[in-house]
Amino acid sequence: MSRYNAGEVEAKWQARWTELQSFASQADPSRPKYYVLEMFPYPSGRIHMGHVRNYTLGDVIARYKRAQGFNVLHPMGWDAFGLPAENAARDSRVHPARWTYDNIAAMRQELKSMGLSLDWRRELATCHPGYYAQQQRLFLDFLAADLAYRKESWVNWDPVDQTVLANEQVIEGRGWRSGAPVEKRQLAQWFFRITAYAPDLLAALDKLDRWPERVRLMQANWIGRSEGAQFKFRLQGRDDAIEVFSTRPDTLFGASFLALSPEHALARELAAKNRDLAAFVAETRQSGTSAVALETAEKKGIDTGLRAIHPFDPARSVPVYVANFVLMEYGTGAIFGCPGHDQRDLDFARKYGLPVIPVVLPPEREAKSFAIGAEAYTDEIGRAINSGFLDGLEVADAKRAAIAKLEALGQGRGTVTWRLRDWGVSRQRYWGCPIPVIHCAACGIVPVPAKDLPVSLPEDVAFDRPGSPLDHHPTWKHVACPRCAKPARRDTDTLDTFVDSSWYFARFCSPRADVPAERAQVDYWLPVDQYIGGIEHAILHLLYSRFFTRAMRKTGHAALDEPFAGLFTQGMVLHESYRSAEGKWLYPEEVKKDESGGAIEIASGKPVTIGRREVMSKSKKNVVAPSAIIAAYGADTARWFMLSDSPPERDLEWTEAGAQGAWRFVQRLWRLVDEPSPERPVAAKGAARPDAAGGARDPLREIHKAIAQVTESIESFRFNVAVAKIYALANAVEQFAGVDPAAASARRFGLETLTVLIGPMMPHLAEEMWRRLGHESLLVDQPWPKADPDLARDDLAMIAVQVMGRLRATIAMPRDSAEDAVKAAALAEDNVKRYIESKPIRKVIVVPNRVVNVVL
């Protein structure tokens, strides 16, 4: 029996594609372009099964579009700056650059073994000076356009690592790496003015119709447009006031307290004179400040002793608290608490014995008896009560009336606010893009002249003490001011690594240019037609990339606003986890399963606990190395399994049985061309195509239906459906009967079509099958087949028969049958008769070739 040697075949065709530069791309305005891009990887050292799935999905699209005649750009690069390289430097005493480039070399080889149709000539790494020099140029252009600026900002400071931490890196008040109590500090930080584009970023989401709806919703929520009122509470005994923003000015009569952020200017002023308040503010600075942390934390506050005068009722005042759940970054850093209609405010009021006044009456409730219990009434449906001039108004009308009153009193105004905040990009790290500015005592902030770019990272750095190695470097930061030539210092912060990934798609268009992006290349290739990556990047990376494209347009580097026309988010790859009798995690290769479904540890022979299917992770050792799978079965087997087992947007469980099944299908396909049966001969290359008018009509119908179905399935990202149709075609080709020339010709047409259809999915096998069928040309250069519409459609239509909208039967009718014939067949069905019984039929609605609905 013939056996396909995946190792030899895959190496041969990968070398051939490289020799011929089969996937090299260049702009050609005479041809339609298609830009396929998967989110580029961080060079951690080895690819994982998630990479295999992600890049297989993109490669199918790239090869398919290429076969359709598109000029395809399909590049690869490395998101190469980041903290892991610095950790390796500290822990293993290896320079971040060496650690990164060694990992890139290893991962590049693994990716090449997958047979991806990548234009490796365009490869880039964000840590390369050629890349970050152009990023520094963009930064300076943004600075000149007032899209980058520096200001004092409250940050989470790790006193041990001596760096700023994101909110998500503060775990129970401690630094995620050092474990040290986190402090709140005000530091000068660089920001990008993303809020300048907030309205456009939100409005344009409606036009991204090839993005998943949930991603658009997540971005809309993050941008967070809120309509409401901004108004003042004057303070008793003082000349100043507290300004608040609220989306619910209709509930102002329900206010029972004001709450300030611990970082509010008034809170800091009072804390300087009040020990208890100072201690409370210090405590809040050591707790998590992310939205999730604040949502789950106990709501605590301290009464400042101040009273605020109600804007609608000067005779009424409410206490002013400093509270741990109010963020300075959102709104004005102060809120009014309405316990009756906000659960957080209600929890706080119950804790501190504050009044709870219901001011919105739910429908079908009586004002006299309505009271707030354990849960606040938060719906915006109902009428105002206990609210003076607002009483009786519906919520929407009450909002408008409240805003009008505030404006008439000179106490406030209607306004729109945004949850989105400007993007802080300063990081106190070494392994990142240096910020290209110089600080001069005489001249202030001075941009590095373009001729002096890149500002390169020094190589002689030490990681033997906390803080940024750039700040500790004895010479790097000391420089003459470009304007006055006096001694000055470089900015020792580096850019957030999200900056690196916010424009790389544009750099791929002209990766060796001396400008960030050559306009002719960018104008031809962008936007990315199909972007593929994980849902975990739904907000920050994608939102920052959308901002960057707009900023590049403003600074003349691009002519579009949206970087990604289409977005697909793939599911995760799962695997069982295994634990030894001693409770240690085990790798799959350390475990042997028995026929009953149990498992033992190979080394000890002891029983193993099999855990649930979950995302592959190094910590739980439930990982399968792609290199091992490729060595055992070949890249095409791994690719086929990734495509076949479930819809690509869903999670996929990797199983050895599934891989073996894919391998068996590879062998079966090979035997179809390498060992044709004497009872089912294959016509010679160049033989006349079978004639649909002759005896080959049925085989031809199977072939053309498969072409249509696989094409439609790839277009709609239903790769598992395409796989199923290919299985069906393989079965049909095996069963094509007859030894006459027409049958032999149909069999060749079927095998050639099958070979072309598997080309995007199993490219090495397809090339070898194509060569075995007698072709000298490469399969990768073959056009995608087109289905004959007459042969591709079924002669019979399967028609659903409904009685009063419920499915009761299915009938098979010749396509485009007369309406009377369809009605008669539907009404003759026994199950339809049973539901009609003796009831009069009002009408029968027929949708041709699809459905019959009987209305009683």
C-alpha positions in Angstrom: 0.0 0.0 0.0 1.3 3.4 -1.0 2.2 5.6 1.9 2.5 9.4 1.9 5.8 10.7 3.4 4.8 14.0 4.9 8.3 15.0 6.1 10.0 14.6 2.7 7.1 16.1 0.7 6.6 19.2 3.0 10.3 20.0 3.0 10.5 19.7 -0.8 7.6 22.0 -1.5 8.6 24.6 1.1 12.0 24.8 -0.5 10.4 25.1 -4.0 8.1 27.9 -2.9 11.0 29.7 -1.4 13.2 29.2 -4.5 10.5 30.6 -6.8 9.4 33.4 -4.3 5.9 32.1 -4.8 4.4 34.4 -2.1 6.4 37.6 -2.8 4.1 40.5 -3.3 4.4 44.0 -4.8 1.9 46.7 -5.4 0.2 46.5 -8.8 -2.6 49.0 -9.4 -3.8 47.0 -12.4 -4.8 44.1 -10.1 -7.3 43.9 -7.2 -5.4 43.5 -3.9 -6.2 41.5 -0.8 -4.3 42.1 2.4 -4.5 39.2 4.9 -3.0 39.7 8.3 -3.0 37.6 11.5 -2.1 39.4 14.7 1.7 39.1 14.9 3.1 37.0 17.8 5.3 37.9 20.8 8.6 35.9 20.4 8.3 33.8 23.6 10.5 31.1 22.2 8.1 28.5 20.8 4.8 28.6 18.8 1.8 27.0 20.5 -1.3 25.4 19.1 -3.1 28.7 19.3 -0.6 30.0 16.8 -1.1 27.0 14.6 -4.9 27.7 14.5 -4.6 31.4 14.0 -2.1 31.3 11.1 -3.8 28.3 9.5 -7.0 30.3 9.3 -5.2 33.3 7.7 -3.3 31.1 5.3 -6.4 29.4 4.0 -7.8 32.9 3.1 -4.5 34.1 1.6 -4.1 31.0 -0.6 -7.8 31.0 -1.6 -7.7 34.7 -2.6 -4.5 34.2 -4.5 -6.1 31.4 -6.5 -9.0 33.8 -7.2 -6.6 36.2 -8.9 -6.1 38.7 -6.1 -2.7 40.3 -5.5 -2.3 39.1 -2.0 -0.2 40.6 0.8 0.4 38.2 3.6 3.3 39.3 5.9 4.7 38.2 9.2 6.5 40.0 12.0 7.2 40.1 15.7 5.8 42.1 18.5 9.2 42.0 20.1 9.5 44.6 22.9 8.1 43.8 26.3 8.7 42.9 29.9 9.4 39.1 29.5 12.7 39.9 27.8 13.7 42.1 30.8 12.7 39.4 33.2 14.9 37.0 31.3 17.7 39.5 31.6 17.3 39.7 35.3 16.7 36.0 36.0 19.1 34.4 33.4 21.6 37.2 32.8 21.0 37.2 29.1 20.6 40.5 27.2 17.0 41.2 26.2 18.1 41.6 22.5 19.8 38.2 22.4 16.9 36.5 24.2 14.4 38.1 21.8 16.3 37.4 18.5 17.1 33.8 19.5 13.4 33.3 20.2 12.5 34.9 16.8 14.9 32.5 15.0 13.3 29.5 16.7 9.8 30.6 16.1 10.5 31.6 12.5 11.7 28.1 11.8 8.6 26.6 13.4 6.2 28.9 11.4 8.1 28.0 8.2 7.5 24.3 8.9 3.7 25.0 8.7 4.0 25.9 5.0 2.4 29.3 5.4 2.2 31.4 2.3 4.0 34.4 3.8 6.1 37.0 2.2 9.1 36.7 4.5 10.9 39.5 2.6 8.7 41.9 4.6 9.5 40.4 8.0 9.9 43.0 10.7 10.5 43.1 14.4 9.4 46.0 16.5 12.6 45.9 18.6 14.7 46.6 15.4 16.0 50.1 15.2 14.8 50.3 11.6 11.2 49.9 12.9 11.3 52.0 16.0 13.2 54.8 14.2 10.0 55.3 12.2 7.9 55.0 15.3 9.9 57.8 16.8 9.3 59.8 13.7 5.5 59.2 14.1 5.7 60.3 17.7 7.3 63.5 16.8 4.8 64.1 14.0 2.0 63.5 16.6 3.7 65.9 19.0 3.8 68.6 16.3 0.1 67.9 15.6 -0.9 68.2 19.3 -1.8 64.5 19.4 1.0 63.8 21.9 1.5 65.8 25.1 3.0 65.5 28.6 1.3 66.2 31.9 1.2 65.2 35.5 -0.9 62.2 36.2 -1.8 59.9 39.0 -0.2 56.5 38.5 0.2 53.2 40.3 3.8 53.1 41.5 5.6 50.0 42.5 8.3 51.1 44.9 10.4 48.0 44.6 10.4 47.6 40.8 10.3 51.4 40.6 7.9 51.5 37.7 4.3 52.5 36.8 1.8 49.7 36.8 -1.4 49.5 34.9 -4.6 49.1 37.0 -4.8 45.5 36.0 -1.2 44.9 37.4 -2.3 45.9 40.9 -3.4 42.7 42.7 -5.0 43.2 46.1 -3.1 46.4 46.5 0.3 44.9 45.6 2.5 44.9 42.5 1.9 41.8 40.4 5.6 41.0 40.1 7.3 42.4 43.3 4.4 41.9 45.7 5.1 45.3 47.2 2.3 47.6 48.4 1.5 49.9 45.5 1.6 53.7 46.0 -0.3 56.4 44.2 2.0 59.0 42.8 1.8 62.0 40.5 4.3 61.7 37.7 4.9 63.5 34.4 3.7 61.1 31.7 3.3 61.2 28.0 -0.2 60.8 26.5 -1.7 60.4 23.1 -4.8 62.5 22.6 -7.2 59.6 21.6 -10.1 61.5 23.1 -10.0 63.9 20.2 -11.4 61.1 18.1 -13.9 59.7 20.6 -17.0 60.8 18.6 -15.6 59.5 15.3 -14.3 56.2 16.8 -17.8 55.6 18.2 -19.8 56.6 15.1 -17.6 54.7 12.7 -18.3 51.4 14.5 -21.6 51.2 12.6 -19.7 51.1 9.3 -17.5 48.1 10.3 -20.1 45.6 9.1 -17.4 42.9 8.7 -16.5 43.0 12.4 -18.1 40.8 15.0 -21.0 42.5 16.7 -19.7 41.8 20.2 -16.3 43.4 19.4 -18.1 46.6 18.2 -20.2 46.5 21.3 -17.2 46.1 23.6 -15.5 49.1 21.9 -18.6 51.2 22.1 -18.9 50.5 25.8 -15.2 51.3 26.3 -15.5 54.6 24.5 -18.6 55.2 26.6 -20.6 58.2 25.4 -22.8 59.5 28.1 -25.4 62.4 27.8 -26.2 64.2 31.0 -25.5 67.3 33.0 -22.5 68.9 34.6 -23.4 71.1 37.6 -22.3 72.5 40.9 -23.1 71.9 44.6 -22.0 75.1 46.5 -20.4 74.3 49.9 -21.8 75.7 53.1 -19.4 78.1 54.8 -17.1 78.3 51.8 -16.8 80.2 48.6 -16.1 77.2 46.4 -18.3 74.5 44.9 -18.0 70.8 43.9 -18.7 70.1 40.3 -20.2 66.8 39.3 -21.4 65.0 36.1 -24.4 62.8 36.0 -26.3 60.9 33.4 -29.4 61.0 35.7 -30.1 64.6 36.6 -33.7 63.6 36.9 -32.8 61.9 40.2 -31.2 65.0 41.8 -34.0 65.2 44.4 -32.9 61.8 45.6 -29.4 62.9 46.5 -28.3 62.1 50.0 -24.6 62.6 49.8 -21.7 63.7 47.6 -18.6 61.6 47.2 -15.1 62.7 46.2 -12.3 60.7 44.7 -9.3 60.4 47.2 -7.3 62.2 44.5 -9.7 65.1 44.2 -8.1 68.5 44.9 -10.5 69.2 47.7 -9.9 65.7 49.2 -6.2 66.3 49.3 -6.7 69.8 50.8 -8.8 68.4 53.6 -6.5 65.4 54.2 -3.6 67.8 54.8 -5.5 68.9 57.9 -7.2 65.7 59.0 -5.3 62.7 60.1 -8.1 60.2 59.8 -8.9 61.4 56.3 -5.2 61.3 55.4 -4.9 57.7 56.6 -8.0 56.8 54.5 -6.6 58.4 51.4 -3.3 56.6 52.0 -5.2 53.3 52.3 -7.1 53.8 49.0 -3.8 54.4 47.2 -2.8 50.9 48.1 -5.8 49.2 46.6 -6.6 48.1 43.0 -8.0 50.9 40.9 -9.3 49.0 37.9 -13.0 49.1 37.2 -13.3 45.4 38.2 -11.5 46.0 41.5 -13.6 48.9 42.4 -16.8 47.1 41.5 -16.0 44.2 43.8 -14.3 46.0 46.7 -16.1 47.0 49.8 -17.5 50.5 49.5 -15.9 52.7 52.1 -15.8 56.4 52.8 -15.1 59.1 55.4 -17.3 62.1 56.2 -15.3 65.3 55.6 -17.6 67.4 57.8 -18.5 69.6 54.8 -22.1 70.1 53.6 -23.1 70.7 50.0 -26.2 72.8 49.1 -28.7 71.2 46.9 -28.8 73.1 43.5 -32.7 72.9 43.4 -33.3 73.5 47.1 -31.0 76.0 48.9 -32.6 75.1 52.2 -31.4 71.5 51.9 -27.8 70.2 52.2 -26.1 66.8 52.0 -22.8 65.5 53.6 -19.6 65.3 51.6 -17.6 62.1 51.8 -14.3 60.9 50.4 -15.0 57.4 49.0 -12.9 54.7 47.6 -15.1 53.9 44.7 -14.9 57.3 42.9 -12.1 57.6 40.3 -10.5 60.9 39.5 -10.1 59.8 35.8 -13.9 59.6 35.2 -16.2 62.6 35.1 -15.1 65.3 37.5 -13.8 63.0 40.3 -17.0 63.7 42.3 -20.4 62.2 42.2 -23.8 62.8 43.9 -25.2 59.7 45.5 -28.8 58.7 44.8 -29.2 55.5 46.8 -32.7 54.9 45.6 -31.6 54.4 42.0 -28.0 53.2 42.0 -27.0 50.0 43.8 -23.5 51.2 44.6 -24.9 54.3 46.2 -27.5 52.3 48.1 -24.9 50.0 49.6 -22.9 53.0 50.7 -26.0 54.7 52.2 -27.1 51.7 54.1 -23.6 51.3 55.5 -23.4 54.9 56.8 -27.0 55.4 57.7 -27.9 58.0 55.0 -31.4 58.7 53.7 -32.8 56.6 50.8 -35.3 58.7 48.9 -37.2 57.1 45.9 -37.6 59.6 43.1 -38.6 57.4 40.2 -41.9 55.4 40.5 -41.9 52.1 38.5 -44.9 51.5 36.3 -48.0 50.0 38.1 -46.7 51.0 41.5 -48.3 53.4 44.0 -46.3 56.4 45.2 -47.6 56.2 48.7 -46.5 52.6 49.2 -43.4 52.4 47.1 -40.1 52.1 49.0 -36.6 50.9 48.2 -35.6 47.6 49.7 -32.4 45.7 49.3 -32.1 46.6 45.7 -32.1 50.0 44.1 -34.6 50.6 41.3 -32.2 51.3 38.4 -34.5 51.1 35.3 -35.1 54.3 33.4 -38.8 53.6 33.1 -41.3 55.4 35.3 -42.5 58.8 36.6 -40.7 61.2 38.9 -41.9 61.4 42.5 -40.7 63.3 45.5 -39.1 65.7 43.0 -40.8 69.0 43.2 -41.2 70.5 39.8 -40.3 67.2 38.1 -43.2 65.2 39.7 -45.2 63.2 37.2 -42.8 63.5 34.3 -41.5 60.4 32.6 -37.7 59.8 33.0 -36.7 61.2 29.6 -38.8 64.3 30.1 -37.6 64.7 33.6 -34.0 64.7 32.4 -34.6 67.5 30.0 -36.5 69.5 32.5 -33.8 69.1 35.1 -31.1 70.2 32.7 -33.2 73.2 31.6 -33.6 74.2 35.3 -29.9 73.9 36.0 -29.1 76.1 33.0 -31.8 78.7 34.0 -30.3 78.9 37.5 -26.8 79.2 36.2 -25.9 76.0 38.2 -25.0 73.8 35.3 -25.4 72.7 31.7 -26.3 69.7 29.6 -23.2 68.0 28.2 -21.8 64.8 26.8 -18.9 63.0 28.5 -16.8 60.0 27.4 -15.5 57.0 29.4 -12.5 57.0 27.1 -9.4 58.7 28.5 -6.3 59.8 26.8 -3.8 57.0 26.3 -0.9 57.1 28.8 2.2 55.7 26.9 5.1 56.3 29.3 6.8 53.2 30.7 9.8 53.0 33.0 11.3 50.1 31.1 14.5 49.4 29.1 13.2 47.0 26.4 10.9 49.4 24.5 11.0 52.2 22.0 12.8 55.3 23.5 10.7 58.5 23.6 12.6 60.9 21.2 12.6 64.1 23.2 15.2 65.9 25.2 14.6 67.8 28.4 16.5 71.1 28.7 16.4 73.4 31.7 16.5 76.4 29.4 14.4 75.3 26.4 12.0 72.8 28.0 10.9 69.8 26.0 12.9 69.6 22.7 12.1 67.1 20.0 15.1 65.0 18.8 16.0 66.2 15.3 14.9 63.9 12.5 18.5 63.5 11.4 19.4 62.0 14.8 16.8 59.2 14.7 16.7 56.6 15.8 17.4 57.3 19.4 18.8 53.8 19.9 18.8 51.8 23.1 22.2 51.4 24.7 23.5 47.8 24.7 25.7 48.1 27.8 22.9 48.1 30.4 22.6 46.4 33.8 19.6 44.9 35.5 21.1 44.5 38.9 18.9 47.1 40.7 15.2 48.2 40.5 14.1 50.9 38.2 14.8 51.7 34.6 18.3 50.8 33.3 18.0 53.8 31.0 17.7 56.1 34.0 20.7 54.4 35.7 22.9 54.4 32.6 26.0 56.5 33.3 26.1 58.3 29.9 23.2 57.5 27.6 20.7 60.0 29.0 23.2 62.9 29.1 23.2 64.9 25.8 23.5 68.4 24.5 20.3 70.3 23.8 19.8 70.5 20.0 18.6 74.1 20.4 21.0 75.8 22.8 23.8 73.2 23.1 23.7 73.3 26.9 23.8 70.1 28.9 20.4 68.3 28.9 19.0 64.9 29.4 17.1 62.4 27.3 13.6 61.2 28.3 14.4 57.9 30.0 10.9 56.4 29.5 10.0 54.1 26.7 6.7 53.8 24.9 3.9 51.4 25.8 4.3 48.2 23.7 0.8 48.7 22.5 2.2 51.6 20.4 4.4 49.1 18.5 1.4 47.0 17.5 -0.8 50.0 16.6 0.7 50.7 13.2 2.7 47.6 12.2 0.1 46.7 9.6 1.0 50.0 7.8 4.7 49.4 8.1 4.3 46.0 6.3 3.3 48.0 3.2 6.9 49.4 2.9 8.9 47.7 5.6 12.4 49.0 4.5 11.4 52.6 3.7 13.1 55.6 5.3 9.6 57.0 6.2 7.0 55.3 8.4 5.0 54.4 5.4 5.4 55.1 1.7 2.1 56.8 0.7 1.8 55.0 -2.7 2.2 51.6 -0.9 -0.1 52.4 1.9 -2.7 53.8 -0.4 -2.6 50.6 -2.5 -2.5 48.0 0.3 -4.6 49.4 3.1 -7.0 48.8 4.7 -6.2 45.2 5.8 -9.0 43.2 4.1 -9.0 40.4 6.6 -7.5 40.7 10.1 -7.5 37.6 12.4 -6.8 37.3 16.1 -8.1 36.6 19.5 -11.1 38.3 21.2 -8.8 39.3 24.1 -7.6 42.2 21.8 -11.1 43.4 21.1 -10.6 46.7 23.0 -7.2 48.1 23.5 -5.1 46.9 20.5 -7.9 47.3 18.0 -9.0 50.7 19.4 -5.4 52.0 19.5 -4.9 50.9 16.0 -8.0 52.8 14.9 -6.7 55.9 16.6 -3.3 55.5 15.1 -4.7 55.3 11.6 -6.6 58.5 12.1 -3.5 60.2 13.6 -1.4 59.0 10.6 -4.0 60.5 8.3 -3.8 63.8 10.2 0.0 63.8 9.9 0.0 62.9 6.2 1.1 59.3 6.4 -2.1 57.7 5.3 -5.4 58.6 3.6 -7.9 56.4 5.5 -9.4 56.2 8.9 -10.1 52.5 9.5 -7.2 50.0 9.4 -9.1 46.7 9.3 -12.0 46.3 6.9 -12.8 42.7 8.1 -12.1 41.2 11.5 -12.4 37.6 12.6 -11.8 36.4 16.2 -10.9 32.8 16.5 -11.6 30.5 19.4 -9.0 29.0 21.8 -7.4 25.6 21.6 -8.3 23.3 24.6 -6.8 20.1 26.0 -7.5 17.9 29.0 -5.3 18.5 32.1 -3.7 15.7 34.1 -2.6 15.5 37.7 -0.5 12.9 39.3 -1.3 11.1 42.5 0.9 13.6 44.3 -1.1 16.5 42.8 1.5 17.6 40.3 0.5 18.7 36.7 1.7 16.3 34.0 2.3 16.8 30.3 0.1 14.7 27.9 3.2 12.6 26.9 3.7 11.6 30.5 0.3 10.0 30.6 -1.0 6.7 29.2 -4.8 6.2 28.7 -6.5 2.8 29.0 -9.6 1.6 27.1 -11.9 2.4 29.9 -11.1 6.1 29.7 -8.8 6.1 32.8 -5.2 7.1 32.8 -1.9 6.3 34.5 1.4 8.2 34.9 3.9 6.4 32.7 6.9 6.9 35.0 5.2 5.6 38.2 2.3 3.5 37.0 0.0 5.4 39.4 -3.5 6.6 38.5 -3.9 10.0 37.1 -6.7 12.5 37.6 -8.1 13.7 34.3 -9.2 17.3 34.5 -11.6 19.3 32.4 -10.9 20.6 28.9 -9.4 24.1 29.3 -7.2 26.5 27.4 -3.7 25.1 26.9 -1.3 26.7 29.3 2.3 26.0 30.4 1.3 26.3 34.1 -1.0 23.3 33.9 1.2 21.5 31.3 -1.8 20.6 29.1 0.1 21.7 26.1 0.9 19.9 22.9 4.0 21.1 21.0 3.2 21.8 17.4 6.8 20.7 16.5 6.0 17.2 17.8 2.8 17.0 15.9 4.4 18.2 12.7 7.2 15.7 13.1 4.8 12.8 13.7 2.1 13.6 11.2 3.1 16.6 9.1 2.0 20.2 9.0 -1.0 19.4 6.7 -2.4 17.1 9.3 -2.2 19.7 12.0 -3.7 22.3 9.6 -6.6 20.0 8.6 -7.5 19.1 12.2 -7.5 22.8 13.1 -10.0 23.5 10.3 -12.2 20.4 10.6 -13.2 19.9 14.2 -15.4 22.9 15.0 -16.4 26.4 13.7 -13.3 28.6 13.8 -14.9 31.2 16.1 -15.5 28.5 18.8 -13.1 26.8 21.1 -11.4 23.7 19.7 -10.3 20.6 21.7 -7.1 19.1 20.5 -7.2 15.3 20.7 -4.7 12.6 19.6 -7.6 10.7 18.0 -8.6 13.7 16.0 -5.0 14.2 14.7 -4.9 10.5 13.8 -8.1 10.8 11.9 -6.8 13.7 9.9 -3.6 11.7 9.2 -5.7 8.8 7.9 -7.5 11.2 5.5 -4.2 12.5 4.2 -3.2 9.0 3.4 -6.5 8.2 1.8 -6.3 11.2 -0.5 -2.8 10.3 -1.5 -3.9 6.8 -2.5 -6.6 8.2 -4.7 -4.0 9.6 -7.0 -1.1 7.2 -6.4 -3.0 3.9 -6.5 -6.0 4.3 -8.9 -8.1 1.2 -9.1 -8.1 -0.8 -12.4 -11.9 -0.9 -12.0 -11.9 2.9 -11.8 -9.3 4.2 -14.3 -8.3 7.9 -14.4 -8.0 9.5 -17.8 -4.6 10.8 -18.9 -3.6 14.4 -18.4 -4.9 16.5 -21.2 -7.9 14.2 -21.9 -11.1 15.9 -22.9 -13.2 17.2 -20.1 -16.4 15.1 -19.5 -19.6 16.2 -21.2 -22.5 16.9 -19.0 -24.8 15.8 -21.8 -23.3 12.3 -21.7 -23.0 9.7 -19.0 -20.9 11.9 -16.7 -23.7 14.2 -15.7 -24.1 12.8 -12.2 -20.4 12.9 -11.3 -20.1 16.4 -12.8 -23.0 17.5 -10.6 -21.2 16.2 -7.5 -18.0 18.0 -8.5 -19.7 21.4 -9.3 -21.8 21.3 -6.1 -18.6 20.7 -4.1 -16.9 23.7 -5.8 -19.9 25.9 -5.0 -20.2 24.7 -1.4 -16.5 24.9 -0.6 -16.2 28.3 -2.1 -19.2 29.7 -0.2 -17.9 28.1 3.0 -14.5 29.6 2.8 -15.9 33.0 1.9 -18.1 32.9 5.1 -15.3 31.5 7.3 -17.1 28.2 7.8 -14.0 26.2 7.3 -15.4 23.1 9.1 -18.2 23.1 6.6 -15.8 23.3 3.7 -13.9 20.4 5.2 -17.1 18.3 5.4 -17.9 19.1 1.7 -14.4 18.0 0.7 -14.9 14.7 2.6 -18.1 14.2 0.7 -16.4 14.9 -2.6 -13.6 12.5 -1.8 -16.3 9.8 -1.1 -18.0 10.6 -4.4 -14.9 10.5 -6.4 -14.0 7.1 -4.9 -17.5 5.9 -6.0 -17.5 7.2 -9.6 -18.3 4.0 -11.5 -17.4 2.9 -15.0 -14.3 2.1 -17.1 -15.4 4.0 -20.3 -13.5 7.2 -21.3 -16.3 9.4 -20.0 -16.1 7.9 -16.6 -12.3 8.0 -16.6 -12.4 11.7 -17.7 -14.9 12.5 -14.9 -12.7 10.8 -12.4 -9.7 12.9 -13.5 -11.8 16.1 -13.3 -12.9 15.0 -9.9 -9.4 14.3 -8.6 -8.0 17.6 -10.1 -10.8 19.6 -8.5 -10.4 17.8 -5.2 -6.7 18.6 -5.3 -7.3 22.3 -6.0 -10.0 22.6 -3.3 -7.7 21.2 -0.6 -4.8 23.4 -1.7 -5.5 26.3 0.7 -5.9 23.8 3.6 -3.3 21.1 2.9 -0.9 22.8 0.5 2.0 20.3 0.5 -0.2 17.3 -0.1 -2.1 19.2 -2.8 1.2 20.1 -4.6 2.3 16.5 -4.5 -1.1 15.2 -5.7 -1.0 17.8 -8.5 2.4 16.6 -9.6 1.3 12.9 -9.4 -1.6 13.7 -11.7 1.0 14.7 -14.3 1.2 18.5 -14.0 4.5 20.3 -14.3 3.1 23.6 -13.1 2.7 24.4 -9.4 -0.7 24.0 -7.9 -0.2 27.3 -6.0 -0.3 29.0 -9.4 -3.6 27.4 -10.5 -6.8 29.4 -10.6 -9.7 28.6 -8.3 -12.4 26.5 -10.0 -15.7 28.0 -10.9 -18.9 26.1 -10.4 -21.4 25.8 -13.3 -24.6 27.1 -11.8 -26.8 24.7 -13.7 -24.8 21.7 -12.5 -24.2 23.0 -9.0 -27.8 23.4 -8.0 -30.0 20.5 -6.9 -32.8 19.3 -9.2 -34.9 18.7 -6.1 -35.8 21.3 -3.6 -36.3 20.2 0.0 -39.3 22.3 1.1 -40.4 22.8 4.7 -44.2 22.4 5.3 -45.5 24.4 8.3 -48.9 24.5 9.8 -49.5 27.9 11.6 -45.8 28.5 11.5 -44.7 25.2 13.0 -42.7 22.6 11.0 -44.8 19.5 10.4 -43.3 17.9 7.3 -40.6 18.2 4.6 -41.3 17.4 1.0 -38.9 16.9 -2.0 -40.2 18.6 -5.2 -38.6 19.3 -8.6 -37.0 22.7 -8.4 -39.4 25.6 -9.5 -42.4 23.3 -9.4 -45.8 24.9 -10.1 -47.4 26.4 -7.0 -50.5 24.2 -7.2 -48.4 21.0 -7.4 -46.4 22.1 -4.3 -49.6 22.9 -2.4 -51.1 19.6 -3.3 -48.0 17.6 -2.2 -47.8 19.6 1.1 -51.5 19.0 2.0 -51.2 15.3 1.2 -48.6 14.7 3.9 -50.1 12.6 6.7 -48.6 14.7 9.5 -50.0 17.9 7.9 -53.4 16.3 7.6 -53.3 15.3 11.3 -52.7 18.9 12.4 -55.3 20.3 10.0 -58.0 17.8 10.9 -61.3 19.3 10.0 -60.3 22.9 10.5 -60.9 25.3 7.6 -57.8 26.4 5.7 -57.7 30.1 5.3 -54.8 30.2 2.9 -51.6 28.4 1.9 -48.5 30.5 1.4 -45.8 29.1 -0.9 -42.2 30.5 -0.9 -40.7 28.8 -4.0 -38.2 26.0 -3.3 -38.2 26.9 0.4 -41.4 26.7 2.5 -45.1 26.1 2.5 -47.1 27.6 5.4 -50.7 26.5 6.0 -52.8 29.1 7.8 -55.9 27.9 9.6 
